Amino acid sequence: MRIFMLTGAGISAESGLGTFRDPGGIWERFDPMKLATPEAFARDPDTVHAFYNARRANLRDAAPNAAHAALARLEQGLASMGGELFLCTQNIDDLHEQAGMRHVLHMHGELFKVRCTACGAVHEWRGDLGRQDACPACGTTGRLRPHIVWFGEIPFGLDMIGEKLADADLFVAVGTSGSVYPAAGFVQEARAMGLRTCELNLEPSDNARVFDERAYGPASEVVPDFVERVLREIR
Ligand code: BV8
C-alpha cells in the first residue's frame, strides 16, 4: 500500500505550537497572512525576524506528540511490507523528524533553516536571526532570511508531490484547514486520480465533504487509531 500523507498545523497543536486559525498563541499578536510575505520582509525585516524568532523559541521547547510518533511507526511498518508512506508537511517545525520520521518533504520550508539571498546557501539556524547576522558561506551581512515559503512564493517539491500523488493508493490529510493552496487542492487531484481519501482532524475542514472517509478528534487520538487500523489491515 502507498499512502500520500499531508499534515498541517493541527498535528503539532498538542505539542504547544499553536495553529493559524484556532484562537490563542502568537497569532494574536502577529497575522501570518500579513507577515509571511516577501513584501512584508522587504518593508519591515525586523518585525518579520521577530515573528520567526518567537516561533523558533517555541519550537526549541516543543516535543513531538503521539500523532507524530504514530506516523513514524506507519512509515516503518509500510516500508517493511514493501509499501510506502510519503509524508508532505505544510508545517515548518521539525517534530516529524524528532519523532523518528525518516523522509519528510517540507513544502513550505523549515523554521530551523535560513537562506542567504546573496549566495543562495541554506544553513541550519536554531537561534534568533537578525539583520546583523552574516552568511556563514559568503560572509555577507543582512542578507539572511528564513528558509520558509511565504504567501506568493512557490512551494518546494511540487514535481515530487505530483509524482507521489499519481503513485499512491490513499490520500490522508491530518490537522489542516484546507485553506491554503496549492496544498488545499491536493485532495481534489487525488480524487481525480482515483485515490481513496481520508481526513483526520479536530473538526471538519473547509474540504471535509470531499473526503471519502473522515475521523474527528485530537490528532494524538485519531492518528494512532488510524495507524493501528492500517497496520492491522495490511499485515
Ligand atoms: C503560491 C509558511 C503560486 C509560513 C505558509 C494572492 C497572491 C498570491 C498567492 C495567492 C493569492 N491568493 C491566493 C493565493 C494562493 C496562496 C493562498 O492559498 N492563499 C490563501 C490565504 C487563500 N498560496 C500561496 O501563496 C502559495 N504559493 O500560490 O504560489 C504558485 C503555486 C503553485 C505553482 C506555481 C505558482 C504559498 C502558500 C504558503 C504560505 N506559507 N506557511 C509560516 O508558517 O509562517 S502557509 C500556512 O498556512 C501553513 O503552512 C499551511 O499551509 C497554511 C494553513 O495552515 P494549516 O496547516 O491548515 O493550519 P490551520 O491553522 O489553518 O488549520 C489547523 C487545522 O488543524 C484546523 O482544521 C483545526 O481544526 C485542526 N486542529 C487544531 N487542533 C487540532 C487539530 N487537528 C487535530 N488535532 C488537534 N489537536
Residues whose N, C-alpha, C, O or C-beta is under 5 A from the ligand:
A	BS01	BV8	G8 A9 G10 I11 A13 E14 T19 F20 R21 D22 A36 Q90 N91 I92 H108 V149 W150 F151 G152 E153 I154 P155 G175 T176 S177 G178 S179 V180 Y181 P182 N201 L202 E203 S205 G217 P218 A219
